[in-house]
Every structure is written in structure tokens, then in C-alpha cells.
Amino acid sequence: IHDQWGDFIHCIETGTIPDLEGIEQVKDNLQHFLKPNPNQTRQLQEIRKVTGTPGWFQQIWPELCVILATASSPFATVISEIRCYIGPDVSLQTLSIASSEAFLASAYDPMDLDLYKIVGSNDVIKFLPVDEPEDSRYLAQTWNIELGKKYEVILMMRDGFWQHCLGDVIDVVGFDPHDEQPLIRYI
């Protein structure tokens, strides 16, 4: 928003979506919902004067109270910038670690942006210790991974014939006292 402010304001003022790469299939459907709004344009031009002020997102979206986002490990690099935009009163929370291949873990404590609980089924997700060779005899199940060890996540396809190495590494930092599922940090 900050970098494209002029385009952002023009779209709202004129009610038109510019020709942007990658939106050809949805532009007409989106255009139907965008109407010219000169009043909002004036309000946003006033807000523009304070975009360097922490929390300026709340001036655009006054009821903003939480942002849900993947915020662990590699994604953590932008957290300080996001916090500047949202200010101290908006909560930043995470929900899960998921991919197109599988749902791996859910947030154990949504306020801890890097603590997750493994929730996948044991017959689908396996773990290869990062200090072992890529050999199936070293694969661990959820119930026998060890505290303090790092593992690469390996997906077993439901038919059992295929393994898919995600290249993602996790650190086992504990176990849920209610069901002993591993608590992890995504590296």
C-alpha cells in the first residue's frame, strides 16, 4: 500500500482497477464491486500524511484488531515492519503450518508466532533427523521423535508408495501435556 499509494488512491477515486499482471481472469469480477468513492479518497489522502506513524493501518481500517498470518522462521523477517504499520493495539497471530501437500501443524499458542503442535496423521507425516543420511531406516514417526532434535519433514502419500521430502526443517521443543503431540518450531 505504501509503495503504490498513488495507484491505490486513483483506483478508489475513479472506481477502476488498473491492468495488473496476473489478474486478467478476475479483474472483471472484481471491477464489479469497486465504485468511485471521492469521500474515501479524501480521507485516505489525509491518512497518507501519517503513514510513517506506527499504527496507521488502523486509520484505514478502524476496526482492525487482529492480523492472521504465517509468521514463523523465514516469514519472521517482516514482523517488525508489519508491527510498525499495525501499531501496538493490533494482535499479530499465526494459525498453522500447511502446504499444498499436507496440513502439518496448528498454532499451539497463537500469540507465540513460532510455536506449533503437530496435528497430521502418523501414517502420512514422518521425520528424518537432519544429521542422518536420506535413508528410510532413519525415518521417525510422531511418537518417537526426540526433544531437542531437528528433523526434515517427509510426507508419505496415502498409497504408501511415494515419499515427498519437503525440505522443511523443524526443531522439537516439547510435547503437549494433554496428548503428547510434539511441539515444534519451524526452521
C-alpha positions as CSV (number, residue, x, y, z in Angstrom):
1,I,0.0,0.0,0.0
2,H,2.8,2.4,1.0
3,D,4.8,1.9,-2.2
4,Q,1.7,2.0,-4.5
5,W,-0.2,4.7,-2.7
6,G,-0.9,6.8,-5.8
7,D,-2.3,3.9,-7.7
8,F,-4.3,2.9,-4.6
9,I,-5.9,6.3,-4.3
10,H,-6.6,6.6,-8.1
11,C,-8.4,3.2,-8.0
12,I,-10.6,4.3,-5.2
13,E,-11.2,7.8,-6.6
14,T,-12.1,6.6,-10.1
15,G,-13.5,3.2,-9.2
16,T,-11.3,1.4,-11.7
17,I,-8.8,-1.4,-11.3
18,P,-5.6,-0.9,-13.4
19,D,-4.3,-3.6,-15.7
20,L,-2.1,-5.5,-13.4
21,E,-0.2,-8.6,-14.3
22,G,-1.8,-11.8,-13.1
23,I,-5.3,-10.6,-12.5
24,E,-6.7,-10.9,-16.0
25,Q,-9.0,-13.8,-15.0
26,V,-10.6,-12.0,-12.1
27,K,-10.4,-8.3,-13.0
28,D,-13.9,-8.1,-14.5
29,N,-15.4,-9.8,-11.4
30,L,-13.5,-7.5,-9.0
31,Q,-14.3,-4.4,-11.0
32,H,-18.0,-5.0,-10.5
33,F,-17.5,-4.3,-6.7
34,L,-15.3,-1.2,-6.9
35,K,-17.3,2.0,-7.2
36,P,-15.8,5.5,-7.3
37,N,-15.6,6.9,-3.8
38,P,-14.3,10.5,-3.6
39,N,-15.1,10.8,0.1
40,Q,-12.9,7.9,1.0
41,T,-10.2,9.2,-1.3
42,R,-10.1,12.5,0.7
43,Q,-9.9,10.5,4.0
44,L,-7.1,8.4,2.6
45,Q,-5.2,11.4,1.4
46,E,-5.3,12.8,5.0
47,I,-4.1,9.4,6.3
48,R,-1.2,9.4,3.8
49,K,0.3,12.3,5.8
50,V,0.8,9.9,8.8
51,T,1.9,6.7,7.0
52,G,5.2,6.8,8.9
53,T,3.3,6.9,12.2
54,P,3.0,3.5,13.9
55,G,-0.4,2.1,13.7
56,W,-1.5,3.9,10.5
57,F,-3.4,0.8,9.3
58,Q,-6.0,1.4,12.0
59,Q,-6.7,4.8,10.4
60,I,-7.6,3.0,7.2
61,W,-9.4,0.1,8.9
62,P,-10.6,1.4,12.3
63,E,-11.9,-1.9,13.5
64,L,-8.7,-3.8,12.7
65,C,-7.9,-5.8,15.8
66,V,-6.0,-8.9,14.6
67,I,-3.9,-10.0,11.6
68,L,-3.6,-13.7,11.0
69,A,-0.5,-14.7,9.1
70,T,2.2,-17.2,8.8
71,A,4.9,-15.6,10.8
72,S,7.4,-18.2,11.7
73,S,11.1,-18.5,10.8
74,P,11.6,-17.2,7.2
75,F,8.4,-15.2,7.4
76,A,9.5,-13.5,10.7
77,T,11.8,-11.2,8.8
78,V,8.9,-8.7,8.1
79,I,7.3,-8.8,11.5
80,S,8.9,-5.6,12.8
81,E,7.7,-3.7,9.7
82,I,4.2,-5.1,10.0
83,R,4.1,-4.2,13.6
84,C,5.0,-0.6,12.7
85,Y,2.1,-0.5,10.3
86,I,-0.5,-2.1,12.6
87,G,0.7,-0.5,15.9
88,P,0.7,-1.9,19.4
89,D,-3.1,-2.4,19.7
90,V,-3.5,-4.9,16.8
91,S,-2.7,-8.5,17.6
92,L,-0.5,-10.5,15.2
93,Q,-1.3,-14.2,15.3
94,T,-0.4,-17.3,13.4
95,L,-2.7,-20.3,12.7
96,S,-0.8,-23.2,11.1
97,I,2.0,-24.7,9.1
98,A,0.4,-26.0,5.9
99,S,1.3,-26.6,2.3
100,S,-0.4,-27.9,-0.8
101,E,0.8,-31.4,0.1
102,A,-0.3,-31.5,3.8
103,F,-1.5,-29.8,6.9
104,L,1.4,-30.2,9.3
105,A,0.8,-28.3,12.5
106,S,-1.5,-25.8,14.2
107,A,-0.5,-22.9,16.4
108,Y,0.0,-24.1,19.9
109,D,-0.2,-20.6,21.3
110,P,-1.4,-18.1,18.7
111,M,0.5,-15.3,20.5
112,D,3.8,-17.2,20.1
113,L,4.3,-16.8,16.4
114,D,6.8,-19.7,16.2
115,L,5.3,-22.5,18.3
116,Y,3.2,-25.2,16.7
117,K,1.7,-28.6,17.5
118,I,2.0,-31.4,15.0
119,V,-1.5,-32.5,14.1
120,G,-1.0,-34.6,10.9
121,S,-1.9,-38.3,10.9
122,N,1.0,-40.6,11.8
123,D,0.8,-42.6,8.6
124,V,1.3,-39.5,6.4
125,I,4.0,-37.4,8.1
126,K,7.3,-38.8,9.0
127,F,10.6,-37.2,10.2
128,L,14.2,-37.6,9.1
129,P,16.8,-36.4,11.5
130,V,18.9,-33.7,9.8
131,D,22.1,-35.4,10.9
132,E,21.2,-38.7,9.3
133,P,21.5,-39.8,5.6
134,E,18.4,-39.8,3.4
135,D,17.5,-43.4,4.1
136,S,14.1,-44.7,5.1
137,R,15.5,-46.7,8.0
138,Y,16.2,-43.4,9.8
139,L,12.6,-42.1,9.4
140,A,10.8,-41.4,12.7
141,Q,7.1,-41.4,13.5
142,T,5.5,-38.7,15.5
143,W,5.6,-40.8,18.7
144,N,9.4,-41.4,18.5
145,I,10.9,-38.1,17.6
146,E,13.1,-36.7,20.3
147,L,13.1,-33.4,22.2
148,G,15.8,-31.0,21.1
149,K,16.4,-32.7,17.7
150,K,15.9,-31.2,14.3
151,Y,14.1,-33.1,11.6
152,E,13.2,-32.7,7.9
153,V,9.5,-33.3,7.3
154,I,8.8,-36.2,4.9
155,L,5.3,-36.8,3.6
156,M,4.2,-40.3,2.9
157,M,1.5,-40.4,0.2
158,R,-1.6,-42.3,1.4
159,D,-0.9,-45.2,-1.0
160,G,2.4,-45.8,0.8
161,F,4.4,-45.9,-2.4
162,W,5.7,-42.4,-2.5
163,Q,7.7,-40.2,-0.1
164,H,8.0,-36.5,-0.6
165,C,10.8,-34.6,1.1
166,L,9.6,-31.0,1.7
167,G,13.0,-29.6,2.5
168,D,11.4,-28.0,5.6
169,V,13.2,-28.4,8.9
170,I,11.6,-28.4,12.3
171,D,13.0,-28.3,15.9
172,V,11.2,-30.4,18.5
173,V,10.9,-28.1,21.6
174,G,8.4,-30.0,23.7
175,F,5.3,-32.2,23.9
176,D,1.7,-31.2,24.6
177,P,0.9,-32.5,28.1
178,H,-2.6,-33.4,27.1
179,D,-1.9,-35.8,24.2
180,E,1.9,-35.9,23.9
181,Q,1.9,-34.5,20.3
182,P,5.2,-32.8,19.5
183,L,5.6,-29.0,19.9
184,I,7.9,-27.6,17.2
185,R,9.5,-24.5,15.9
186,Y,9.7,-24.2,12.1
187,I,13.2,-23.5,11.0
